[in-house]
Amino acid sequence: MMRKNNPMKEWNKRDIWNLLADNAKTLPRFPDGRIDYTYAPMVPVVTCFIKYKGRVLLMRRSDKVHYYRGKWNTVAGHLDEVKMPDEKALDEVKEETGITKRNIRAVKRATPFFLSDKRIGKKWLIFPLVAELHKKPKVRLNGEHTEYRWIKPGELKRFNHVERLDKSLKRILNETSR
């Protein structure tokens, strides 16, 4: 199914769909039907940078989230439904920021990659995306974040951010600027 070192050079819809369908069959479910990755060793997630006029939205994670409390991140979420990463990313953008599809000019993808975090015993399969906006929106945070900032990409190093967020940002900017 997924290749070990590079999960996929391009987003193969069939591979992604099979991974999510397998997870839906083998992993427990929450009462609302979403896949429960609590004890899963490998977790597929979307990471969606929101970009406007050369700046990206960065948000500080609240104490209400399970992982990386107090760290800065972008929009992110488990692929806990059998949906393609693009669609799930748009759902997460709306849920976490209040930004709707009509505010988004384009959604672009970068190459997925694995990230192992031995401290919490998880291997993340990260699907990085960027949502480019028409105009600067009013951001309405949900309970997953406590504050936000619009930053230039080079400023990320000044923030105590989640593991390898810099790698995701570099990848998405390099691969989508073509």
mmCIF file of the C-alpha atoms, coordinates in Angstrom:
data_MODEL
# 
_entry.id   MODEL 
# 
loop_
_atom_site.group_PDB 
_atom_site.id 
_atom_site.type_symbol 
_atom_site.label_atom_id 
_atom_site.label_alt_id 
_atom_site.label_comp_id 
_atom_site.label_asym_id 
_atom_site.label_entity_id 
_atom_site.label_seq_id 
_atom_site.pdbx_PDB_ins_code 
_atom_site.Cartn_x 
_atom_site.Cartn_y 
_atom_site.Cartn_z 
_atom_site.occupancy 
_atom_site.B_iso_or_equiv 
_atom_site.pdbx_formal_charge 
_atom_site.auth_seq_id 
_atom_site.auth_comp_id 
_atom_site.auth_asym_id 
_atom_site.auth_atom_id 
_atom_site.pdbx_PDB_model_num 
ATOM 1   C CA . MET A 1 1   ? 0.000   0.000  0.000  1.00 0.00 ? 1   MET A CA 1 
ATOM 2   C CA . MET A 1 2   ? 1.953   3.083  1.232  1.00 0.00 ? 2   MET A CA 1 
ATOM 3   C CA . ARG A 1 3   ? 5.671   3.134  0.550  1.00 0.00 ? 3   ARG A CA 1 
ATOM 4   C CA . LYS A 1 4   ? 7.831   3.072  3.720  1.00 0.00 ? 4   LYS A CA 1 
ATOM 5   C CA . ASN A 1 5   ? 10.263  5.987  3.317  1.00 0.00 ? 5   ASN A CA 1 
ATOM 6   C CA . ASN A 1 6   ? 8.271   8.252  1.058  1.00 0.00 ? 6   ASN A CA 1 
ATOM 7   C CA . PRO A 1 7   ? 4.598   7.503  1.598  1.00 0.00 ? 7   PRO A CA 1 
ATOM 8   C CA . MET A 1 8   ? 3.736   8.820  -1.839 1.00 0.00 ? 8   MET A CA 1 
ATOM 9   C CA . LYS A 1 9   ? 5.393   11.192 -4.241 1.00 0.00 ? 9   LYS A CA 1 
ATOM 10  C CA . GLU A 1 10  ? 2.003   12.195 -5.511 1.00 0.00 ? 10  GLU A CA 1 
ATOM 11  C CA . TRP A 1 11  ? -1.296  11.927 -3.750 1.00 0.00 ? 11  TRP A CA 1 
ATOM 12  C CA . ASN A 1 12  ? -2.665  8.634  -4.976 1.00 0.00 ? 12  ASN A CA 1 
ATOM 13  C CA . LYS A 1 13  ? -6.362  8.773  -4.223 1.00 0.00 ? 13  LYS A CA 1 
ATOM 14  C CA . ARG A 1 14  ? -6.722  4.992  -4.152 1.00 0.00 ? 14  ARG A CA 1 
ATOM 15  C CA . ASP A 1 15  ? -3.863  4.536  -1.626 1.00 0.00 ? 15  ASP A CA 1 
ATOM 16  C CA . ILE A 1 16  ? -5.267  7.222  0.662  1.00 0.00 ? 16  ILE A CA 1 
ATOM 17  C CA . TRP A 1 17  ? -8.784  5.867  0.377  1.00 0.00 ? 17  TRP A CA 1 
ATOM 18  C CA . ASN A 1 18  ? -7.590  2.311  1.145  1.00 0.00 ? 18  ASN A CA 1 
ATOM 19  C CA . LEU A 1 19  ? -5.588  3.486  4.178  1.00 0.00 ? 19  LEU A CA 1 
ATOM 20  C CA . LEU A 1 20  ? -8.587  5.319  5.623  1.00 0.00 ? 20  LEU A CA 1 
ATOM 21  C CA . ALA A 1 21  ? -11.013 2.501  4.809  1.00 0.00 ? 21  ALA A CA 1 
ATOM 22  C CA . ASP A 1 22  ? -8.668  -0.022 6.501  1.00 0.00 ? 22  ASP A CA 1 
ATOM 23  C CA . ASN A 1 23  ? -8.391  2.222  9.569  1.00 0.00 ? 23  ASN A CA 1 
ATOM 24  C CA . ALA A 1 24  ? -12.173 2.585  9.667  1.00 0.00 ? 24  ALA A CA 1 
ATOM 25  C CA . LYS A 1 25  ? -12.529 -1.218 9.685  1.00 0.00 ? 25  LYS A CA 1 
ATOM 26  C CA . THR A 1 26  ? -9.783  -2.076 12.189 1.00 0.00 ? 26  THR A CA 1 
ATOM 27  C CA . LEU A 1 27  ? -9.647  0.806  14.687 1.00 0.00 ? 27  LEU A CA 1 
ATOM 28  C CA . PRO A 1 28  ? -12.250 1.710  17.292 1.00 0.00 ? 28  PRO A CA 1 
ATOM 29  C CA . ARG A 1 29  ? -14.746 4.489  16.636 1.00 0.00 ? 29  ARG A CA 1 
ATOM 30  C CA . PHE A 1 30  ? -15.960 7.419  18.673 1.00 0.00 ? 30  PHE A CA 1 
ATOM 31  C CA . PRO A 1 31  ? -19.745 7.548  19.293 1.00 0.00 ? 31  PRO A CA 1 
ATOM 32  C CA . ASP A 1 32  ? -20.100 10.034 16.397 1.00 0.00 ? 32  ASP A CA 1 
ATOM 33  C CA . GLY A 1 33  ? -18.475 7.535  13.989 1.00 0.00 ? 33  GLY A CA 1 
ATOM 34  C CA . ARG A 1 34  ? -15.038 9.126  13.642 1.00 0.00 ? 34  ARG A CA 1 
ATOM 35  C CA . ILE A 1 35  ? -11.988 6.837  13.734 1.00 0.00 ? 35  ILE A CA 1 
ATOM 36  C CA . ASP A 1 36  ? -10.348 6.767  17.184 1.00 0.00 ? 36  ASP A CA 1 
ATOM 37  C CA . TYR A 1 37  ? -6.547  6.929  16.806 1.00 0.00 ? 37  TYR A CA 1 
ATOM 38  C CA . THR A 1 38  ? -5.886  7.179  20.570 1.00 0.00 ? 38  THR A CA 1 
ATOM 39  C CA . TYR A 1 39  ? -3.858  3.957  20.698 1.00 0.00 ? 39  TYR A CA 1 
ATOM 40  C CA . ALA A 1 40  ? -2.891  3.689  17.036 1.00 0.00 ? 40  ALA A CA 1 
ATOM 41  C CA . PRO A 1 41  ? 0.870   3.759  16.411 1.00 0.00 ? 41  PRO A CA 1 
ATOM 42  C CA . MET A 1 42  ? 0.495   5.483  13.000 1.00 0.00 ? 42  MET A CA 1 
ATOM 43  C CA . VAL A 1 43  ? -1.873  8.402  12.568 1.00 0.00 ? 43  VAL A CA 1 
ATOM 44  C CA . PRO A 1 44  ? -2.659  10.170 9.268  1.00 0.00 ? 44  PRO A CA 1 
ATOM 45  C CA . VAL A 1 45  ? -3.162  13.921 9.718  1.00 0.00 ? 45  VAL A CA 1 
ATOM 46  C CA . VAL A 1 46  ? -3.637  17.029 7.615  1.00 0.00 ? 46  VAL A CA 1 
ATOM 47  C CA . THR A 1 47  ? -1.609  20.154 8.267  1.00 0.00 ? 47  THR A CA 1 
ATOM 48  C CA . CYS A 1 48  ? -3.011  23.155 6.435  1.00 0.00 ? 48  CYS A CA 1 
ATOM 49  C CA . PHE A 1 49  ? -1.167  26.457 6.374  1.00 0.00 ? 49  PHE A CA 1 
ATOM 50  C CA . ILE A 1 50  ? -3.372  29.464 5.750  1.00 0.00 ? 50  ILE A CA 1 
ATOM 51  C CA . LYS A 1 51  ? -1.582  32.045 3.628  1.00 0.00 ? 51  LYS A CA 1 
ATOM 52  C CA . TYR A 1 52  ? -2.402  35.658 2.856  1.00 0.00 ? 52  TYR A CA 1 
ATOM 53  C CA . LYS A 1 53  ? -0.043  38.139 1.158  1.00 0.00 ? 53  LYS A CA 1 
ATOM 54  C CA . GLY A 1 54  ? 3.140   36.270 2.048  1.00 0.00 ? 54  GLY A CA 1 
ATOM 55  C CA . ARG A 1 55  ? 2.161   35.620 5.670  1.00 0.00 ? 55  ARG A CA 1 
ATOM 56  C CA . VAL A 1 56  ? 0.917   32.437 7.296  1.00 0.00 ? 56  VAL A CA 1 
ATOM 57  C CA . LEU A 1 57  ? -1.472  31.982 10.191 1.00 0.00 ? 57  LEU A CA 1 
ATOM 58  C CA . LEU A 1 58  ? 0.084   30.510 13.319 1.00 0.00 ? 58  LEU A CA 1 
ATOM 59  C CA . MET A 1 59  ? -2.005  29.507 16.346 1.00 0.00 ? 59  MET A CA 1 
ATOM 60  C CA . ARG A 1 60  ? -1.084  28.532 19.912 1.00 0.00 ? 60  ARG A CA 1 
ATOM 61  C CA . ARG A 1 61  ? -2.569  25.192 20.989 1.00 0.00 ? 61  ARG A CA 1 
ATOM 62  C CA . SER A 1 62  ? -4.738  25.277 24.104 1.00 0.00 ? 62  SER A CA 1 
ATOM 63  C CA . ASP A 1 63  ? -4.738  23.069 27.190 1.00 0.00 ? 63  ASP A CA 1 
ATOM 64  C CA . LYS A 1 64  ? -7.874  21.372 25.824 1.00 0.00 ? 64  LYS A CA 1 
ATOM 65  C CA . VAL A 1 65  ? -5.989  19.449 23.125 1.00 0.00 ? 65  VAL A CA 1 
ATOM 66  C CA . HIS A 1 66  ? -4.396  16.036 23.632 1.00 0.00 ? 66  HIS A CA 1 
ATOM 67  C CA . TYR A 1 67  ? -0.947  16.699 22.154 1.00 0.00 ? 67  TYR A CA 1 
ATOM 68  C CA . TYR A 1 68  ? 1.508   19.613 22.020 1.00 0.00 ? 68  TYR A CA 1 
ATOM 69  C CA . ARG A 1 69  ? -0.302  21.890 24.479 1.00 0.00 ? 69  ARG A CA 1 
ATOM 70  C CA . GLY A 1 70  ? 0.949   25.475 24.440 1.00 0.00 ? 70  GLY A CA 1 
ATOM 71  C CA . LYS A 1 71  ? 2.926   24.988 21.224 1.00 0.00 ? 71  LYS A CA 1 
ATOM 72  C CA . TRP A 1 72  ? 2.357   26.985 18.062 1.00 0.00 ? 72  TRP A CA 1 
ATOM 73  C CA . ASN A 1 73  ? 0.913   25.209 15.054 1.00 0.00 ? 73  ASN A CA 1 
ATOM 74  C CA . THR A 1 74  ? -1.206  25.744 12.016 1.00 0.00 ? 74  THR A CA 1 
ATOM 75  C CA . VAL A 1 75  ? -4.562  24.139 11.262 1.00 0.00 ? 75  VAL A CA 1 
ATOM 76  C CA . ALA A 1 76  ? -4.244  20.387 11.762 1.00 0.00 ? 76  ALA A CA 1 
ATOM 77  C CA . GLY A 1 77  ? -6.456  17.395 12.266 1.00 0.00 ? 77  GLY A CA 1 
ATOM 78  C CA . HIS A 1 78  ? -6.656  13.625 12.225 1.00 0.00 ? 78  HIS A CA 1 
ATOM 79  C CA . LEU A 1 79  ? -7.951  11.964 9.086  1.00 0.00 ? 79  LEU A CA 1 
ATOM 80  C CA . ASP A 1 80  ? -10.616 10.404 11.267 1.00 0.00 ? 80  ASP A CA 1 
ATOM 81  C CA . GLU A 1 81  ? -13.260 10.132 8.549  1.00 0.00 ? 81  GLU A CA 1 
ATOM 82  C CA . VAL A 1 82  ? -13.052 8.444  5.173  1.00 0.00 ? 82  VAL A CA 1 
ATOM 83  C CA . LYS A 1 83  ? -12.430 11.748 3.351  1.00 0.00 ? 83  LYS A CA 1 
ATOM 84  C CA . MET A 1 84  ? -9.611  12.904 1.139  1.00 0.00 ? 84  MET A CA 1 
ATOM 85  C CA . PRO A 1 85  ? -7.044  15.168 2.854  1.00 0.00 ? 85  PRO A CA 1 
ATOM 86  C CA . ASP A 1 86  ? -8.082  18.239 0.820  1.00 0.00 ? 86  ASP A CA 1 
ATOM 87  C CA . GLU A 1 87  ? -11.689 17.947 1.974  1.00 0.00 ? 87  GLU A CA 1 
ATOM 88  C CA . LYS A 1 88  ? -10.703 17.223 5.583  1.00 0.00 ? 88  LYS A CA 1 
ATOM 89  C CA . ALA A 1 89  ? -8.339  20.217 5.587  1.00 0.00 ? 89  ALA A CA 1 
ATOM 90  C CA . LEU A 1 90  ? -11.150 22.562 4.526  1.00 0.00 ? 90  LEU A CA 1 
ATOM 91  C CA . ASP A 1 91  ? -13.350 21.149 7.302  1.00 0.00 ? 91  ASP A CA 1 
ATOM 92  C CA . GLU A 1 92  ? -10.566 21.752 9.841  1.00 0.00 ? 92  GLU A CA 1 
ATOM 93  C CA . VAL A 1 93  ? -9.912  25.294 8.555  1.00 0.00 ? 93  VAL A CA 1 
ATOM 94  C CA . LYS A 1 94  ? -13.560 26.204 9.077  1.00 0.00 ? 94  LYS A CA 1 
ATOM 95  C CA . GLU A 1 95  ? -13.767 24.452 12.469 1.00 0.00 ? 95  GLU A CA 1 
ATOM 96  C CA . GLU A 1 96  ? -10.551 25.946 13.913 1.00 0.00 ? 96  GLU A CA 1 
ATOM 97  C CA . THR A 1 97  ? -10.603 29.449 12.373 1.00 0.00 ? 97  THR A CA 1 
ATOM 98  C CA . GLY A 1 98  ? -14.083 30.174 11.024 1.00 0.00 ? 98  GLY A CA 1 
ATOM 99  C CA . ILE A 1 99  ? -12.614 30.673 7.529  1.00 0.00 ? 99  ILE A CA 1 
ATOM 100 C CA . THR A 1 100 ? -14.966 29.244 4.899  1.00 0.00 ? 100 THR A CA 1 
ATOM 101 C CA . LYS A 1 101 ? -14.367 27.872 1.394  1.00 0.00 ? 101 LYS A CA 1 
ATOM 102 C CA . ARG A 1 102 ? -15.567 31.091 -0.220 1.00 0.00 ? 102 ARG A CA 1 
ATOM 103 C CA . ASN A 1 103 ? -12.632 32.961 1.404  1.00 0.00 ? 103 ASN A CA 1 
ATOM 104 C CA . ILE A 1 104 ? -10.132 30.503 -0.118 1.00 0.00 ? 104 ILE A CA 1 
ATOM 105 C CA . ARG A 1 105 ? -8.660  31.237 -3.540 1.00 0.00 ? 105 ARG A CA 1 
ATOM 106 C CA . ALA A 1 106 ? -6.725  27.966 -3.897 1.00 0.00 ? 106 ALA A CA 1 
ATOM 107 C CA . VAL A 1 107 ? -5.705  24.856 -1.962 1.00 0.00 ? 107 VAL A CA 1 
ATOM 108 C CA . LYS A 1 108 ? -2.344  23.344 -2.883 1.00 0.00 ? 108 LYS A CA 1 
ATOM 109 C CA . ARG A 1 109 ? -0.676  20.101 -1.795 1.00 0.00 ? 109 ARG A CA 1 
ATOM 110 C CA . ALA A 1 110 ? 2.863   19.097 -0.949 1.00 0.00 ? 110 ALA A CA 1 
ATOM 111 C CA . THR A 1 111 ? 4.423   15.649 -0.665 1.00 0.00 ? 111 THR A CA 1 
ATOM 112 C CA . PRO A 1 112 ? 3.251   13.741 2.431  1.00 0.00 ? 112 PRO A CA 1 
ATOM 113 C CA . PHE A 1 113 ? 5.897   12.612 4.907  1.00 0.00 ? 113 PHE A CA 1 
ATOM 114 C CA . PHE A 1 114 ? 6.266   10.614 8.106  1.00 0.00 ? 114 PHE A CA 1 
ATOM 115 C CA . LEU A 1 115 ? 7.227   12.131 11.443 1.00 0.00 ? 115 LEU A CA 1 
ATOM 116 C CA . SER A 1 116 ? 7.978   9.924  14.446 1.00 0.00 ? 116 SER A CA 1 
ATOM 117 C CA . ASP A 1 117 ? 7.612   11.383 17.925 1.00 0.00 ? 117 ASP A CA 1 
ATOM 118 C CA . LYS A 1 118 ? 9.064   8.851  20.343 1.00 0.00 ? 118 LYS A CA 1 
ATOM 119 C CA . ARG A 1 119 ? 8.078   10.951 23.380 1.00 0.00 ? 119 ARG A CA 1 
ATOM 120 C CA . ILE A 1 120 ? 4.389   10.281 22.752 1.00 0.00 ? 120 ILE A CA 1 
ATOM 121 C CA . GLY A 1 121 ? 4.759   7.013  20.827 1.00 0.00 ? 121 GLY A CA 1 
ATOM 122 C CA . LYS A 1 122 ? 3.197   8.225  17.592 1.00 0.00 ? 122 LYS A CA 1 
ATOM 123 C CA . LYS A 1 123 ? 4.207   8.085  13.970 1.00 0.00 ? 123 LYS A CA 1 
ATOM 124 C CA . TRP A 1 124 ? 2.363   10.803 12.071 1.00 0.00 ? 124 TRP A CA 1 
ATOM 125 C CA . LEU A 1 125 ? 1.678   10.545 8.344  1.00 0.00 ? 125 LEU A CA 1 
ATOM 126 C CA . ILE A 1 126 ? 1.448   14.239 7.502  1.00 0.00 ? 126 ILE A CA 1 
ATOM 127 C CA . PHE A 1 127 ? -0.435  15.527 4.473  1.00 0.00 ? 127 PHE A CA 1 
ATOM 128 C CA . PRO A 1 128 ? 0.723   19.167 4.151  1.00 0.00 ? 128 PRO A CA 1 
ATOM 129 C CA . LEU A 1 129 ? -1.450  21.703 2.344  1.00 0.00 ? 129 LEU A CA 1 
ATOM 130 C CA . VAL A 1 130 ? -1.743  25.456 1.976  1.00 0.00 ? 130 VAL A CA 1 
ATOM 131 C CA . ALA A 1 131 ? -4.972  27.432 1.635  1.00 0.00 ? 131 ALA A CA 1 
ATOM 132 C CA . GLU A 1 132 ? -4.354  30.734 -0.133 1.00 0.00 ? 132 GLU A CA 1 
ATOM 133 C CA . LEU A 1 133 ? -6.888  33.433 0.713  1.00 0.00 ? 133 LEU A CA 1 
ATOM 134 C CA . HIS A 1 134 ? -8.588  36.164 -1.345 1.00 0.00 ? 134 HIS A CA 1 
ATOM 135 C CA . LYS A 1 135 ? -8.598  38.650 1.516  1.00 0.00 ? 135 LYS A CA 1 
ATOM 136 C CA . LYS A 1 136 ? -7.542  38.752 5.139  1.00 0.00 ? 136 LYS A CA 1 
ATOM 137 C CA . PRO A 1 137 ? -10.389 37.232 7.154  1.00 0.00 ? 137 PRO A CA 1 
ATOM 138 C CA . LYS A 1 138 ? -11.583 37.726 10.677 1.00 0.00 ? 138 LYS A CA 1 
ATOM 139 C CA . VAL A 1 139 ? -10.206 34.686 12.508 1.00 0.00 ? 139 VAL A CA 1 
ATOM 140 C CA . ARG A 1 140 ? -12.523 33.063 15.063 1.00 0.00 ? 140 ARG A CA 1 
ATOM 141 C CA . LEU A 1 141 ? -10.620 30.477 17.086 1.00 0.00 ? 141 LEU A CA 1 
ATOM 142 C CA . ASN A 1 142 ? -12.356 27.458 18.572 1.00 0.00 ? 142 ASN A CA 1 
ATOM 143 C CA . GLY A 1 143 ? -11.281 25.827 21.837 1.00 0.00 ? 143 GLY A CA 1 
ATOM 144 C CA . GLU A 1 144 ? -8.241  24.141 20.271 1.00 0.00 ? 144 GLU A CA 1 
ATOM 145 C CA . HIS A 1 145 ? -6.244  27.397 20.221 1.00 0.00 ? 145 HIS A CA 1 
ATOM 146 C CA . THR A 1 146 ? -5.857  30.413 22.491 1.00 0.00 ? 146 THR A CA 1 
ATOM 147 C CA . GLU A 1 147 ? -4.278  33.036 20.229 1.00 0.00 ? 147 GLU A CA 1 
ATOM 148 C CA . TYR A 1 148 ? -3.039  33.573 16.700 1.00 0.00 ? 148 TYR A CA 1 
ATOM 149 C CA . ARG A 1 149 ? -0.510  35.574 14.699 1.00 0.00 ? 149 ARG A CA 1 
ATOM 150 C CA . TRP A 1 150 ? 0.067   36.275 11.014 1.00 0.00 ? 150 TRP A CA 1 
ATOM 151 C CA . ILE A 1 151 ? 3.794   35.726 10.478 1.00 0.00 ? 151 ILE A CA 1 
ATOM 152 C CA . LYS A 1 152 ? 6.328   35.804 7.678  1.00 0.00 ? 152 LYS A CA 1 
ATOM 153 C CA . PRO A 1 153 ? 7.667   32.271 7.077  1.00 0.00 ? 153 PRO A CA 1 
ATOM 154 C CA . GLY A 1 154 ? 11.151  33.262 8.284  1.00 0.00 ? 154 GLY A CA 1 
ATOM 155 C CA . GLU A 1 155 ? 9.729   34.233 11.679 1.00 0.00 ? 155 GLU A CA 1 
ATOM 156 C CA . LEU A 1 156 ? 8.603   30.683 12.524 1.00 0.00 ? 156 LEU A CA 1 
ATOM 157 C CA . LYS A 1 157 ? 11.908  29.880 14.241 1.00 0.00 ? 157 LYS A CA 1 
ATOM 158 C CA . ARG A 1 158 ? 11.067  32.459 16.959 1.00 0.00 ? 158 ARG A CA 1 
ATOM 159 C CA . PHE A 1 159 ? 8.041   30.420 18.078 1.00 0.00 ? 159 PHE A CA 1 
ATOM 160 C CA . ASN A 1 160 ? 7.942   27.293 20.244 1.00 0.00 ? 160 ASN A CA 1 
ATOM 161 C CA . HIS A 1 161 ? 6.163   25.233 17.600 1.00 0.00 ? 161 HIS A CA 1 
ATOM 162 C CA . VAL A 1 162 ? 5.110   21.609 17.208 1.00 0.00 ? 162 VAL A CA 1 
ATOM 163 C CA . GLU A 1 163 ? 7.630   19.061 15.948 1.00 0.00 ? 163 GLU A CA 1 
ATOM 164 C CA . ARG A 1 164 ? 8.892   19.727 12.427 1.00 0.00 ? 164 ARG A CA 1 
ATOM 165 C CA . LEU A 1 165 ? 6.361   22.452 11.606 1.00 0.00 ? 165 LEU A CA 1 
ATOM 166 C CA . ASP A 1 166 ? 9.280   24.207 9.938  1.00 0.00 ? 166 ASP A CA 1 
ATOM 167 C CA . LYS A 1 167 ? 9.757   21.169 7.661  1.00 0.00 ? 167 LYS A CA 1 
ATOM 168 C CA . SER A 1 168 ? 6.086   21.204 6.685  1.00 0.00 ? 168 SER A CA 1 
ATOM 169 C CA . LEU A 1 169 ? 6.151   24.930 5.972  1.00 0.00 ? 169 LEU A CA 1 
ATOM 170 C CA . LYS A 1 170 ? 9.352   24.741 3.923  1.00 0.00 ? 170 LYS A CA 1 
ATOM 171 C CA . ARG A 1 171 ? 7.984   21.793 1.951  1.00 0.00 ? 171 ARG A CA 1 
ATOM 172 C CA . ILE A 1 172 ? 4.643   23.430 1.214  1.00 0.00 ? 172 ILE A CA 1 
ATOM 173 C CA . LEU A 1 173 ? 6.224   26.737 0.166  1.00 0.00 ? 173 LEU A CA 1 
ATOM 174 C CA . ASN A 1 174 ? 8.886   25.077 -2.023 1.00 0.00 ? 174 ASN A CA 1 
ATOM 175 C CA . GLU A 1 175 ? 6.529   22.627 -3.706 1.00 0.00 ? 175 GLU A CA 1 
ATOM 176 C CA . THR A 1 176 ? 3.640   25.026 -4.308 1.00 0.00 ? 176 THR A CA 1 
ATOM 177 C CA . SER A 1 177 ? 5.576   28.062 -5.527 1.00 0.00 ? 177 SER A CA 1 
ATOM 178 C CA . ARG A 1 178 ? 6.181   26.478 -8.940 1.00 0.00 ? 178 ARG A CA 1 
# 
